[in-house]
Amino acid sequence: MALVATLLVPLAMPAVAQTPCFADYKAKRDAPLRLHYGVMQLPIEACAPAAARAVVARRLAAAGWELLSVVSLFGPEGIEPRRADAGEYFLAF
């Protein structure tokens, strides 16, 4: 039985590693001051706080926004509760 479990664990790991990663964030733009809250999908390798912050900041900067904070990192289960709050910035970047 232990041998079966040992063989099945590596098969399950790729599925976990492929789980989509998302970040919700707060951003601003000056002159005039504008603020927004948004949700962004991240590459799997950027699903750690420092890496996520770099990716989110870079994408926002390309559109003229400045990252204020990454609020949280989450998987697909967190999408629906954030969709309405993010509005037009839901998966926009």
Phi, psi and omega in degrees: 000318179296326179295320178297315179297320179297323180284330182279331181302310178299331178290327180280334185298317179301327179295319178294317182294338182267003180296128180301149181239138181228155175230141167253146191212168173237138182221163178221162173220134181266164172056073355279160181296127175225140179237149171209156175247135181214172177233135184226138173276138182247155171295151182307318183291349180258016183270053173219150188310308183293317180294319180297315180302318180295316181294312181298314180300317181296315180295318179294317180300324179297337179254010177086016179253153176248128178291128173266314178196149167268118184285312180197164174245140184203169179262189183302335180295341181265001184295302187301318180297340183257347186304309183295319181294325182283334177053234183292347180261016176281111181057031181279338183240000000 
